[in-house]
Amino acid sequence: MSIDVRIPTILRPFTKDQKAVVANGTSLTLLITDLDSQFPGIGDRLLESGALRRFINIYINDEDVRFLGGLDAQIKDGDSVTILPAVAGG
């Protein structure tokens, strides 16, 4: 199963500047594991102590994974995953 994953600018150095990559996995955890095997180091930017980093937002088909089960969120063939760093300012 191939999932299209959109990569934000700040993480593109890990993907050789690719805006989108293809990864495999039936859950968000497995997808991140596959991403990290293809692009070493990206997993550390997404996870901290086995949990999604606080300032990283991930969407499956435009739905925030925090409302879909977090790292256990299920992914199926044809889904689209978008990784977005949270933006803060004042």
PyMOL Python script that loads the backbone (N, CA, C, O; Angstrom):
from pymol import cmd

cmd.read_pdbstr("""\
ATOM      1  N   MET A   1       0.843  -1.169   0.000  1.00  0.00           N
ATOM      2  CA  MET A   1       0.000   0.000   0.000  1.00  0.00           C
ATOM      3  C   MET A   1       0.889   1.233   0.000  1.00  0.00           C
ATOM      4  O   MET A   1       1.795   1.348   0.825  1.00  0.00           O
ATOM      5  N   SER A   2       0.638   2.140  -0.909  1.00  0.00           N
ATOM      6  CA  SER A   2       1.428   3.362  -1.003  1.00  0.00           C
ATOM      7  C   SER A   2       0.595   4.560  -0.587  1.00  0.00           C
ATOM      8  O   SER A   2      -0.529   4.751  -1.052  1.00  0.00           O
ATOM      9  N   ILE A   3       1.163   5.354   0.289  1.00  0.00           N
ATOM     10  CA  ILE A   3       0.500   6.553   0.801  1.00  0.00           C
ATOM     11  C   ILE A   3       1.326   7.762   0.397  1.00  0.00           C
ATOM     12  O   ILE A   3       2.539   7.790   0.603  1.00  0.00           O
ATOM     13  N   ASP A   4       0.666   8.765  -0.180  1.00  0.00           N
ATOM     14  CA  ASP A   4       1.342  10.023  -0.499  1.00  0.00           C
ATOM     15  C   ASP A   4       1.462  10.843   0.774  1.00  0.00           C
ATOM     16  O   ASP A   4       0.476  11.055   1.479  1.00  0.00           O
ATOM     17  N   VAL A   5       2.672  11.304   1.068  1.00  0.00           N
ATOM     18  CA  VAL A   5       2.939  12.092   2.271  1.00  0.00           C
ATOM     19  C   VAL A   5       3.512  13.441   1.847  1.00  0.00           C
ATOM     20  O   VAL A   5       4.552  13.506   1.192  1.00  0.00           O
ATOM     21  N   ARG A   6       2.828  14.511   2.223  1.00  0.00           N
ATOM     22  CA  ARG A   6       3.311  15.860   1.920  1.00  0.00           C
ATOM     23  C   ARG A   6       4.243  16.311   3.038  1.00  0.00           C
ATOM     24  O   ARG A   6       3.921  16.207   4.221  1.00  0.00           O
ATOM     25  N   ILE A   7       5.405  16.816   2.632  1.00  0.00           N
ATOM     26  CA  ILE A   7       6.473  17.175   3.562  1.00  0.00           C
ATOM     27  C   ILE A   7       6.607  18.694   3.641  1.00  0.00           C
ATOM     28  O   ILE A   7       6.701  19.354   2.606  1.00  0.00           O
ATOM     29  N   PRO A   8       6.618  19.266   4.856  1.00  0.00           N
ATOM     30  CA  PRO A   8       6.794  20.714   4.972  1.00  0.00           C
ATOM     31  C   PRO A   8       8.235  21.121   4.667  1.00  0.00           C
ATOM     32  O   PRO A   8       9.153  20.305   4.754  1.00  0.00           O
ATOM     33  N   THR A   9       8.416  22.365   4.315  1.00  0.00           N
ATOM     34  CA  THR A   9       9.730  22.889   3.940  1.00  0.00           C
ATOM     35  C   THR A   9      10.797  22.580   4.976  1.00  0.00           C
ATOM     36  O   THR A   9      11.917  22.215   4.619  1.00  0.00           O
ATOM     37  N   ILE A  10      10.468  22.719   6.245  1.00  0.00           N
ATOM     38  CA  ILE A  10      11.466  22.546   7.307  1.00  0.00           C
ATOM     39  C   ILE A  10      11.993  21.105   7.388  1.00  0.00           C
ATOM     40  O   ILE A  10      13.090  20.883   7.900  1.00  0.00           O
ATOM     41  N   LEU A  11      11.229  20.130   6.893  1.00  0.00           N
ATOM     42  CA  LEU A  11      11.671  18.735   6.937  1.00  0.00           C
ATOM     43  C   LEU A  11      12.225  18.235   5.605  1.00  0.00           C
ATOM     44  O   LEU A  11      12.684  17.096   5.516  1.00  0.00           O
ATOM     45  N   ARG A  12      12.186  19.062   4.586  1.00  0.00           N
ATOM     46  CA  ARG A  12      12.645  18.634   3.263  1.00  0.00           C
ATOM     47  C   ARG A  12      14.129  18.301   3.169  1.00  0.00           C
ATOM     48  O   ARG A  12      14.502  17.517   2.296  1.00  0.00           O
ATOM     49  N   PRO A  13      14.998  18.851   4.015  1.00  0.00           N
ATOM     50  CA  PRO A  13      16.393  18.392   3.959  1.00  0.00           C
ATOM     51  C   PRO A  13      16.520  16.875   4.175  1.00  0.00           C
ATOM     52  O   PRO A  13      17.463  16.257   3.682  1.00  0.00           O
ATOM     53  N   PHE A  14      15.575  16.278   4.909  1.00  0.00           N
ATOM     54  CA  PHE A  14      15.615  14.829   5.131  1.00  0.00           C
ATOM     55  C   PHE A  14      15.182  14.061   3.881  1.00  0.00           C
ATOM     56  O   PHE A  14      15.598  12.921   3.673  1.00  0.00           O
ATOM     57  N   THR A  15      14.344  14.691   3.047  1.00  0.00           N
ATOM     58  CA  THR A  15      13.805  14.020   1.863  1.00  0.00           C
ATOM     59  C   THR A  15      14.463  14.498   0.569  1.00  0.00           C
ATOM     60  O   THR A  15      13.902  14.342  -0.515  1.00  0.00           O
ATOM     61  N   LYS A  16      15.649  15.076   0.690  1.00  0.00           N
ATOM     62  CA  LYS A  16      16.374  15.603  -0.470  1.00  0.00           C
ATOM     63  C   LYS A  16      15.518  16.619  -1.232  1.00  0.00           C
ATOM     64  O   LYS A  16      15.459  16.623  -2.461  1.00  0.00           O
ATOM     65  N   ASP A  17      14.854  17.484  -0.446  1.00  0.00           N
ATOM     66  CA  ASP A  17      14.026  18.581  -0.961  1.00  0.00           C
ATOM     67  C   ASP A  17      12.768  18.142  -1.706  1.00  0.00           C
ATOM     68  O   ASP A  17      12.188  18.932  -2.453  1.00  0.00           O
ATOM     69  N   GLN A  18      12.343  16.912  -1.517  1.00  0.00           N
ATOM     70  CA  GLN A  18      11.093  16.472  -2.128  1.00  0.00           C
ATOM     71  C   GLN A  18       9.905  17.030  -1.344  1.00  0.00           C
ATOM     72  O   GLN A  18       9.880  16.962  -0.115  1.00  0.00           O
ATOM     73  N   LYS A  19       8.931  17.577  -2.054  1.00  0.00           N
ATOM     74  CA  LYS A  19       7.733  18.129  -1.421  1.00  0.00           C
ATOM     75  C   LYS A  19       6.765  17.029  -1.000  1.00  0.00           C
ATOM     76  O   LYS A  19       5.986  17.197  -0.062  1.00  0.00           O
ATOM     77  N   ALA A  20       6.823  15.919  -1.693  1.00  0.00           N
ATOM     78  CA  ALA A  20       5.956  14.784  -1.389  1.00  0.00           C
ATOM     79  C   ALA A  20       6.747  13.505  -1.597  1.00  0.00           C
ATOM     80  O   ALA A  20       7.588  13.412  -2.492  1.00  0.00           O
ATOM     81  N   VAL A  21       6.463  12.524  -0.754  1.00  0.00           N
ATOM     82  CA  VAL A  21       7.116  11.225  -0.848  1.00  0.00           C
ATOM     83  C   VAL A  21       6.051  10.144  -0.717  1.00  0.00           C
ATOM     84  O   VAL A  21       4.901  10.435  -0.388  1.00  0.00           O
ATOM     85  N   VAL A  22       6.429   8.927  -0.968  1.00  0.00           N
ATOM     86  CA  VAL A  22       5.524   7.793  -0.831  1.00  0.00           C
ATOM     87  C   VAL A  22       6.040   6.924   0.304  1.00  0.00           C
ATOM     88  O   VAL A  22       7.232   6.628   0.384  1.00  0.00           O
ATOM     89  N   ALA A  23       5.121   6.518   1.186  1.00  0.00           N
ATOM     90  CA  ALA A  23       5.482   5.640   2.299  1.00  0.00           C
ATOM     91  C   ALA A  23       4.396   4.576   2.453  1.00  0.00           C
ATOM     92  O   ALA A  23       3.319   4.674   1.866  1.00  0.00           O
ATOM     93  N   ASN A  24       4.704   3.570   3.249  1.00  0.00           N
ATOM     94  CA  ASN A  24       3.775   2.462   3.470  1.00  0.00           C
ATOM     95  C   ASN A  24       3.462   2.331   4.946  1.00  0.00           C
ATOM     96  O   ASN A  24       4.286   2.659   5.800  1.00  0.00           O
ATOM     97  N   GLY A  25       2.267   1.848   5.239  1.00  0.00           N
ATOM     98  CA  GLY A  25       1.878   1.590   6.613  1.00  0.00           C
ATOM     99  C   GLY A  25       0.370   1.635   6.758  1.00  0.00           C
ATOM    100  O   GLY A  25      -0.306   2.425   6.099  1.00  0.00           O
ATOM    101  N   THR A  26      -0.153   0.784   7.622  1.00  0.00           N
ATOM    102  CA  THR A  26      -1.596   0.752   7.850  1.00  0.00           C
ATOM    103  C   THR A  26      -1.996   1.594   9.056  1.00  0.00           C
ATOM    104  O   THR A  26      -3.183   1.775   9.329  1.00  0.00           O
ATOM    105  N   SER A  27      -1.004   2.104   9.774  1.00  0.00           N
ATOM    106  CA  SER A  27      -1.255   3.017  10.893  1.00  0.00           C
ATOM    107  C   SER A  27      -0.226   4.139  10.813  1.00  0.00           C
ATOM    108  O   SER A  27       0.784   4.021  10.119  1.00  0.00           O
ATOM    109  N   LEU A  28      -0.492   5.220  11.526  1.00  0.00           N
ATOM    110  CA  LEU A  28       0.450   6.335  11.514  1.00  0.00           C
ATOM    111  C   LEU A  28       1.806   5.910  12.059  1.00  0.00           C
ATOM    112  O   LEU A  28       2.836   6.349  11.547  1.00  0.00           O
ATOM    113  N   THR A  29       1.829   5.074  13.074  1.00  0.00           N
ATOM    114  CA  THR A  29       3.096   4.583  13.622  1.00  0.00           C
ATOM    115  C   THR A  29       3.906   3.854  12.555  1.00  0.00           C
ATOM    116  O   THR A  29       5.100   4.104  12.396  1.00  0.00           O
ATOM    117  N   LEU A  30       3.256   2.956  11.829  1.00  0.00           N
ATOM    118  CA  LEU A  30       3.961   2.198  10.786  1.00  0.00           C
ATOM    119  C   LEU A  30       4.400   3.102   9.642  1.00  0.00           C
ATOM    120  O   LEU A  30       5.469   2.898   9.066  1.00  0.00           O
ATOM    121  N   LEU A  31       3.591   4.093   9.311  1.00  0.00           N
ATOM    122  CA  LEU A  31       3.961   5.039   8.260  1.00  0.00           C
ATOM    123  C   LEU A  31       5.200   5.830   8.653  1.00  0.00           C
ATOM    124  O   LEU A  31       6.108   6.001   7.840  1.00  0.00           O
ATOM    125  N   ILE A  32       5.246   6.317   9.898  1.00  0.00           N
ATOM    126  CA  ILE A  32       6.416   7.076  10.369  1.00  0.00           C
ATOM    127  C   ILE A  32       7.647   6.178  10.409  1.00  0.00           C
ATOM    128  O   ILE A  32       8.746   6.621  10.076  1.00  0.00           O
ATOM    129  N   THR A  33       7.476   4.933  10.808  1.00  0.00           N
ATOM    130  CA  THR A  33       8.595   3.980  10.810  1.00  0.00           C
ATOM    131  C   THR A  33       9.138   3.806   9.402  1.00  0.00           C
ATOM    132  O   THR A  33      10.353   3.790   9.203  1.00  0.00           O
ATOM    133  N   ASP A  34       8.245   3.676   8.417  1.00  0.00           N
ATOM    134  CA  ASP A  34       8.690   3.533   7.027  1.00  0.00           C
ATOM    135  C   ASP A  34       9.353   4.811   6.531  1.00  0.00           C
ATOM    136  O   ASP A  34      10.377   4.748   5.850  1.00  0.00           O
ATOM    137  N   LEU A  35       8.790   5.962   6.860  1.00  0.00           N
ATOM    138  CA  LEU A  35       9.419   7.231   6.481  1.00  0.00           C
ATOM    139  C   LEU A  35      10.834   7.316   7.028  1.00  0.00           C
ATOM    140  O   LEU A  35      11.764   7.702   6.319  1.00  0.00           O
ATOM    141  N   ASP A  36      10.990   6.950   8.304  1.00  0.00           N
ATOM    142  CA  ASP A  36      12.312   7.043   8.941  1.00  0.00           C
ATOM    143  C   ASP A  36      13.304   6.050   8.337  1.00  0.00           C
ATOM    144  O   ASP A  36      14.504   6.324   8.298  1.00  0.00           O
ATOM    145  N   SER A  37      12.817   4.902   7.866  1.00  0.00           N
ATOM    146  CA  SER A  37      13.735   3.950   7.232  1.00  0.00           C
ATOM    147  C   SER A  37      14.196   4.467   5.870  1.00  0.00           C
ATOM    148  O   SER A  37      15.324   4.202   5.454  1.00  0.00           O
ATOM    149  N   GLN A  38      13.327   5.201   5.180  1.00  0.00           N
ATOM    150  CA  GLN A  38      13.690   5.776   3.880  1.00  0.00           C
ATOM    151  C   GLN A  38      14.496   7.065   4.020  1.00  0.00           C
ATOM    152  O   GLN A  38      15.400   7.338   3.230  1.00  0.00           O
ATOM    153  N   PHE A  39      14.153   7.846   5.033  1.00  0.00           N
ATOM    154  CA  PHE A  39      14.749   9.168   5.243  1.00  0.00           C
ATOM    155  C   PHE A  39      15.205   9.277   6.704  1.00  0.00           C
ATOM    156  O   PHE A  39      14.527   9.897   7.523  1.00  0.00           O
ATOM    157  N   PRO A  40      16.347   8.675   7.022  1.00  0.00           N
ATOM    158  CA  PRO A  40      16.813   8.630   8.414  1.00  0.00           C
ATOM    159  C   PRO A  40      16.829  10.006   9.080  1.00  0.00           C
ATOM    160  O   PRO A  40      17.304  10.994   8.521  1.00  0.00           O
ATOM    161  N   GLY A  41      16.288  10.024  10.298  1.00  0.00           N
ATOM    162  CA  GLY A  41      16.262  11.245  11.088  1.00  0.00           C
ATOM    163  C   GLY A  41      14.918  11.938  11.096  1.00  0.00           C
ATOM    164  O   GLY A  41      14.628  12.719  12.003  1.00  0.00           O
ATOM    165  N   ILE A  42      14.088  11.664  10.093  1.00  0.00           N
ATOM    166  CA  ILE A  42      12.796  12.351  10.049  1.00  0.00           C
ATOM    167  C   ILE A  42      11.890  11.898  11.197  1.00  0.00           C
ATOM    168  O   ILE A  42      11.085  12.679  11.704  1.00  0.00           O
ATOM    169  N   GLY A  43      12.025  10.643  11.599  1.00  0.00           N
ATOM    170  CA  GLY A  43      11.219  10.129  12.707  1.00  0.00           C
ATOM    171  C   GLY A  43      11.467  10.881  14.006  1.00  0.00           C
ATOM    172  O   GLY A  43      10.535  11.129  14.771  1.00  0.00           O
ATOM    173  N   ASP A  44      12.723  11.245  14.257  1.00  0.00           N
ATOM    174  CA  ASP A  44      13.062  11.998  15.468  1.00  0.00           C
ATOM    175  C   ASP A  44      12.453  13.393  15.460  1.00  0.00           C
ATOM    176  O   ASP A  44      12.208  13.973  16.518  1.00  0.00           O
ATOM    177  N   ARG A  45      12.212  13.926  14.282  1.00  0.00           N
ATOM    178  CA  ARG A  45      11.589  15.255  14.168  1.00  0.00           C
ATOM    179  C   ARG A  45      10.080  15.193  14.367  1.00  0.00           C
ATOM    180  O   ARG A  45       9.449  16.205  14.672  1.00  0.00           O
ATOM    181  N   LEU A  46       9.500  13.999  14.194  1.00  0.00           N
ATOM    182  CA  LEU A  46       8.052  13.837  14.333  1.00  0.00           C
ATOM    183  C   LEU A  46       7.647  13.299  15.700  1.00  0.00           C
ATOM    184  O   LEU A  46       6.577  13.625  16.215  1.00  0.00           O
ATOM    185  N   LEU A  47       8.515  12.470  16.283  1.00  0.00           N
ATOM    186  CA  LEU A  47       8.199  11.807  17.553  1.00  0.00           C
ATOM    187  C   LEU A  47       9.175  12.196  18.646  1.00  0.00           C
ATOM    188  O   LEU A  47      10.344  12.491  18.393  1.00  0.00           O
ATOM    189  N   GLU A  48       8.659  12.188  19.873  1.00  0.00           N
ATOM    190  CA  GLU A  48       9.487  12.426  21.053  1.00  0.00           C
ATOM    191  C   GLU A  48       8.998  11.506  22.154  1.00  0.00           C
ATOM    192  O   GLU A  48       7.832  11.564  22.546  1.00  0.00           O
ATOM    193  N   SER A  49       9.879  10.661  22.651  1.00  0.00           N
ATOM    194  CA  SER A  49       9.534   9.686  23.692  1.00  0.00           C
ATOM    195  C   SER A  49       8.342   8.829  23.290  1.00  0.00           C
ATOM    196  O   SER A  49       7.482   8.525  24.116  1.00  0.00           O
ATOM    197  N   GLY A  50       8.295   8.441  22.017  1.00  0.00           N
ATOM    198  CA  GLY A  50       7.240   7.553  21.544  1.00  0.00           C
ATOM    199  C   GLY A  50       5.896   8.218  21.289  1.00  0.00           C
ATOM    200  O   GLY A  50       4.906   7.531  21.037  1.00  0.00           O
ATOM    201  N   ALA A  51       5.845   9.531  21.351  1.00  0.00           N
ATOM    202  CA  ALA A  51       4.599  10.264  21.110  1.00  0.00           C
ATOM    203  C   ALA A  51       4.825  11.331  20.049  1.00  0.00           C
ATOM    204  O   ALA A  51       5.950  11.778  19.825  1.00  0.00           O
ATOM    205  N   LEU A  52       3.744  11.727  19.407  1.00  0.00           N
ATOM    206  CA  LEU A  52       3.822  12.793  18.421  1.00  0.00           C
ATOM    207  C   LEU A  52       4.263  14.075  19.102  1.00  0.00           C
ATOM    208  O   LEU A  52       3.717  14.455  20.138  1.00  0.00           O
ATOM    209  N   ARG A  53       5.252  14.741  18.519  1.00  0.00           N
ATOM    210  CA  ARG A  53       5.731  15.999  19.099  1.00  0.00           C
ATOM    211  C   ARG A  53       4.592  17.009  19.177  1.00  0.00           C
ATOM    212  O   ARG A  53       3.714  17.050  18.315  1.00  0.00           O
ATOM    213  N   ARG A  54       4.626  17.799  20.203  1.00  0.00           N
ATOM    214  CA  ARG A  54       3.563  18.753  20.491  1.00  0.00           C
ATOM    215  C   ARG A  54       3.328  19.742  19.355  1.00  0.00           C
ATOM    216  O   ARG A  54       2.184  20.103  19.077  1.00  0.00           O
ATOM    217  N   PHE A  55       4.389  20.180  18.701  1.00  0.00           N
ATOM    218  CA  PHE A  55       4.254  21.209  17.677  1.00  0.00           C
ATOM    219  C   PHE A  55       4.288  20.653  16.252  1.00  0.00           C
ATOM    220  O   PHE A  55       4.603  21.369  15.302  1.00  0.00           O
ATOM    221  N   ILE A  56       3.963  19.374  16.123  1.00  0.00           N
ATOM    222  CA  ILE A  56       3.836  18.760  14.800  1.00  0.00           C
ATOM    223  C   ILE A  56       2.382  18.342  14.636  1.00  0.00           C
ATOM    224  O   ILE A  56       1.827  17.638  15.479  1.00  0.00           O
ATOM    225  N   ASN A  57       1.783  18.777  13.560  1.00  0.00           N
ATOM    226  CA  ASN A  57       0.414  18.386  13.232  1.00  0.00           C
ATOM    227  C   ASN A  57       0.460  17.472  12.024  1.00  0.00           C
ATOM    228  O   ASN A  57       1.143  17.761  11.041  1.00  0.00           O
ATOM    229  N   ILE A  58      -0.267  16.372  12.100  1.00  0.00           N
ATOM    230  CA  ILE A  58      -0.347  15.446  10.978  1.00  0.00           C
ATOM    231  C   ILE A  58      -1.822  15.231  10.661  1.00  0.00           C
ATOM    232  O   ILE A  58      -2.650  15.032  11.550  1.00  0.00           O
ATOM    233  N   TYR A  59      -2.118  15.278   9.380  1.00  0.00           N
ATOM    234  CA  TYR A  59      -3.491  15.126   8.914  1.00  0.00           C
ATOM    235  C   TYR A  59      -3.587  13.948   7.957  1.00  0.00           C
ATOM    236  O   TYR A  59      -2.731  13.762   7.092  1.00  0.00           O
ATOM    237  N   ILE A  60      -4.632  13.160   8.123  1.00  0.00           N
ATOM    238  CA  ILE A  60      -4.955  12.096   7.187  1.00  0.00           C
ATOM    239  C   ILE A  60      -6.225  12.554   6.475  1.00  0.00           C
ATOM    240  O   ILE A  60      -7.279  12.700   7.094  1.00  0.00           O
ATOM    241  N   ASN A  61      -6.110  12.774   5.186  1.00  0.00           N
ATOM    242  CA  ASN A  61      -7.253  13.273   4.405  1.00  0.00           C
ATOM    243  C   ASN A  61      -7.873  14.507   5.058  1.00  0.00           C
ATOM    244  O   ASN A  61      -9.095  14.599   5.178  1.00  0.00           O
ATOM    245  N   ASP A  62      -7.044  15.444   5.474  1.00  0.00           N
ATOM    246  CA  ASP A  62      -7.467  16.717   6.066  1.00  0.00           C
ATOM    247  C   ASP A  62      -8.078  16.599   7.466  1.00  0.00           C
ATOM    248  O   ASP A  62      -8.633  17.573   7.975  1.00  0.00           O
ATOM    249  N   GLU A  63      -7.986  15.427   8.094  1.00  0.00           N
ATOM    250  CA  GLU A  63      -8.461  15.233   9.468  1.00  0.00           C
ATOM    251  C   GLU A  63      -7.266  15.117  10.402  1.00  0.00           C
ATOM    252  O   GLU A  63      -6.357  14.326  10.151  1.00  0.00           O
ATOM    253  N   ASP A  64      -7.260  15.899  11.476  1.00  0.00           N
ATOM    254  CA  ASP A  64      -6.173  15.880  12.453  1.00  0.00           C
ATOM    255  C   ASP A  64      -6.097  14.503  13.098  1.00  0.00           C
ATOM    256  O   ASP A  64      -7.098  13.992  13.600  1.00  0.00           O
ATOM    257  N   VAL A  65      -4.902  13.898  13.086  1.00  0.00           N
ATOM    258  CA  VAL A  65      -4.746  12.549  13.640  1.00  0.00           C
ATOM    259  C   VAL A  65      -5.052  12.493  15.131  1.00  0.00           C
ATOM    260  O   VAL A  65      -5.357  11.422  15.655  1.00  0.00           O
ATOM    261  N   ARG A  66      -4.977  13.618  15.815  1.00  0.00           N
ATOM    262  CA  ARG A  66      -5.287  13.612  17.245  1.00  0.00           C
ATOM    263  C   ARG A  66      -6.748  13.253  17.498  1.00  0.00           C
ATOM    264  O   ARG A  66      -7.107  12.819  18.593  1.00  0.00           O
ATOM    265  N   PHE A  67      -7.590  13.436  16.479  1.00  0.00           N
ATOM    266  CA  PHE A  67      -9.000  13.069  16.588  1.00  0.00           C
ATOM    267  C   PHE A  67      -9.301  11.734  15.924  1.00  0.00           C
ATOM    268  O   PHE A  67     -10.446  11.282  15.910  1.00  0.00           O
ATOM    269  N   LEU A  68      -8.270  11.108  15.376  1.00  0.00           N
ATOM    270  CA  LEU A  68      -8.424   9.827  14.685  1.00  0.00           C
ATOM    271  C   LEU A  68      -7.706   8.688  15.396  1.00  0.00           C
ATOM    272  O   LEU A  68      -7.605   7.586  14.858  1.00  0.00           O
ATOM    273  N   GLY A  69      -7.209   8.946  16.597  1.00  0.00           N
ATOM    274  CA  GLY A  69      -6.519   7.896  17.340  1.00  0.00           C
ATOM    275  C   GLY A  69      -5.032   8.118  17.490  1.00  0.00           C
ATOM    276  O   GLY A  69      -4.316   7.226  17.944  1.00  0.00           O
ATOM    277  N   GLY A  70      -4.552   9.301  17.114  1.00  0.00           N
ATOM    278  CA  GLY A  70      -3.127   9.611  17.281  1.00  0.00           C
ATOM    279  C   GLY A  70      -2.264   8.687  16.452  1.00  0.00           C
ATOM    280  O   GLY A  70      -2.534   8.474  15.270  1.00  0.00           O
ATOM    281  N   LEU A  71      -1.238   8.143  17.055  1.00  0.00           N
ATOM    282  CA  LEU A  71      -0.312   7.266  16.339  1.00  0.00           C
ATOM    283  C   LEU A  71      -0.964   5.962  15.901  1.00  0.00           C
ATOM    284  O   LEU A  71      -0.446   5.269  15.025  1.00  0.00           O
ATOM    285  N   ASP A  72      -2.110   5.623  16.516  1.00  0.00           N
ATOM    286  CA  ASP A  72      -2.835   4.410  16.131  1.00  0.00           C
ATOM    287  C   ASP A  72      -3.818   4.662  14.993  1.00  0.00           C
ATOM    288  O   ASP A  72      -4.505   3.740  14.556  1.00  0.00           O
ATOM    289  N   ALA A  73      -3.892   5.902  14.509  1.00  0.00           N
ATOM    290  CA  ALA A  73      -4.815   6.233  13.420  1.00  0.00           C
ATOM    291  C   ALA A  73      -4.570   5.301  12.239  1.00  0.00           C
ATOM    292  O   ALA A  73      -3.431   5.070  11.833  1.00  0.00           O
ATOM    293  N   GLN A  74      -5.652   4.779  11.704  1.00  0.00           N
ATOM    294  CA  GLN A  74      -5.567   3.844  10.592  1.00  0.00           C
ATOM    295  C   GLN A  74      -5.442   4.587   9.264  1.00  0.00           C
ATOM    296  O   GLN A  74      -6.062   5.629   9.053  1.00  0.00           O
ATOM    297  N   ILE A  75      -4.631   4.027   8.384  1.00  0.00           N
ATOM    298  CA  ILE A  75      -4.403   4.597   7.065  1.00  0.00           C
ATOM    299  C   ILE A  75      -4.698   3.512   6.045  1.00  0.00           C
ATOM    300  O   ILE A  75      -4.313   2.356   6.217  1.00  0.00           O
ATOM    301  N   LYS A  76      -5.387   3.903   4.978  1.00  0.00           N
ATOM    302  CA  LYS A  76      -5.705   2.931   3.937  1.00  0.00           C
ATOM    303  C   LYS A  76      -5.181   3.409   2.592  1.00  0.00           C
ATOM    304  O   LYS A  76      -4.866   4.585   2.411  1.00  0.00           O
ATOM    305  N   ASP A  77      -5.095   2.492   1.673  1.00  0.00           N
ATOM    306  CA  ASP A  77      -4.591   2.800   0.342  1.00  0.00           C
ATOM    307  C   ASP A  77      -5.379   3.963  -0.258  1.00  0.00           C
ATOM    308  O   ASP A  77      -6.609   3.989  -0.208  1.00  0.00           O
ATOM    309  N   GLY A  78      -4.660   4.910  -0.818  1.00  0.00           N
ATOM    310  CA  GLY A  78      -5.297   6.072  -1.418  1.00  0.00           C
ATOM    311  C   GLY A  78      -5.419   7.268  -0.495  1.00  0.00           C
ATOM    312  O   GLY A  78      -5.743   8.366  -0.947  1.00  0.00           O
ATOM    313  N   ASP A  79      -5.162   7.074   0.803  1.00  0.00           N
ATOM    314  CA  ASP A  79      -5.205   8.196   1.737  1.00  0.00           C
ATOM    315  C   ASP A  79      -4.043   9.145   1.463  1.00  0.00           C
ATOM    316  O   ASP A  79      -3.026   8.765   0.882  1.00  0.00           O
ATOM    317  N   SER A  80      -4.224  10.381   1.897  1.00  0.00           N
ATOM    318  CA  SER A  80      -3.183  11.385   1.788  1.00  0.00           C
ATOM    319  C   SER A  80      -2.811  11.843   3.194  1.00  0.00           C
ATOM    320  O   SER A  80      -3.684  12.110   4.020  1.00  0.00           O
ATOM    321  N   VAL A  81      -1.517  11.932   3.459  1.00  0.00           N
ATOM    322  CA  VAL A  81      -1.025  12.361   4.770  1.00  0.00           C
ATOM    323  C   VAL A  81      -0.250  13.668   4.585  1.00  0.00           C
ATOM    324  O   VAL A  81       0.604  13.785   3.707  1.00  0.00           O
ATOM    325  N   THR A  82      -0.566  14.630   5.423  1.00  0.00           N
ATOM    326  CA  THR A  82       0.109  15.924   5.383  1.00  0.00           C
ATOM    327  C   THR A  82       0.744  16.182   6.738  1.00  0.00           C
ATOM    328  O   THR A  82       0.088  16.063   7.773  1.00  0.00           O
ATOM    329  N   ILE A  83       2.021  16.536   6.729  1.00  0.00           N
ATOM    330  CA  ILE A  83       2.745  16.887   7.953  1.00  0.00           C
ATOM    331  C   ILE A  83       2.914  18.396   7.958  1.00  0.00           C
ATOM    332  O   ILE A  83       3.417  18.977   6.997  1.00  0.00           O
ATOM    333  N   LEU A  84       2.490  19.030   9.051  1.00  0.00           N
ATOM    334  CA  LEU A  84       2.609  20.492   9.179  1.00  0.00           C
ATOM    335  C   LEU A  84       3.174  20.845  10.542  1.00  0.00           C
ATOM    336  O   LEU A  84       2.666  20.379  11.562  1.00  0.00           O
ATOM    337  N   PRO A  85       4.218  21.661  10.574  1.00  0.00           N
ATOM    338  CA  PRO A  85       4.674  22.167  11.872  1.00  0.00           C
ATOM    339  C   PRO A  85       3.689  23.233  12.346  1.00  0.00           C
ATOM    340  O   PRO A  85       3.166  24.007  11.545  1.00  0.00           O
ATOM    341  N   ALA A  86       3.445  23.265  13.641  1.00  0.00           N
ATOM    342  CA  ALA A  86       2.562  24.294  14.200  1.00  0.00           C
ATOM    343  C   ALA A  86       3.262  25.639  14.098  1.00  0.00           C
ATOM    344  O   ALA A  86       4.482  25.735  14.231  1.00  0.00           O
ATOM    345  N   VAL A  87       2.484  26.655  13.864  1.00  0.00           N
ATOM    346  CA  VAL A  87       3.017  28.016  13.735  1.00  0.00           C
ATOM    347  C   VAL A  87       2.484  28.842  14.898  1.00  0.00           C
ATOM    348  O   VAL A  87       1.286  28.844  15.180  1.00  0.00           O
ATOM    349  N   ALA A  88       3.380  29.531  15.556  1.00  0.00           N
ATOM    350  CA  ALA A  88       2.973  30.384  16.684  1.00  0.00           C
ATOM    351  C   ALA A  88       3.616  31.753  16.499  1.00  0.00           C
ATOM    352  O   ALA A  88       4.632  31.891  15.818  1.00  0.00           O
ATOM    353  N   GLY A  89       3.043  32.700  17.079  1.00  0.00           N
ATOM    354  CA  GLY A  89       3.598  34.044  16.965  1.00  0.00           C
ATOM    355  C   GLY A  89       2.753  35.030  17.731  1.00  0.00           C
ATOM    356  O   GLY A  89       1.744  34.683  18.345  1.00  0.00           O
ATOM    357  N   GLY A  90       3.184  36.237  17.677  1.00  0.00           N
ATOM    358  CA  GLY A  90       2.414  37.213  18.437  1.00  0.00           C
ATOM    359  C   GLY A  90       2.378  38.538  17.775  1.00  0.00           C
ATOM    360  O   GLY A  90       1.765  39.471  18.294  1.00  0.00           O
TER     361      GLY A  90
END
""", "prot")
cmd.dss("prot")
cmd.show_as("cartoon", "prot")
cmd.util.cbc("prot")
cmd.orient("prot")
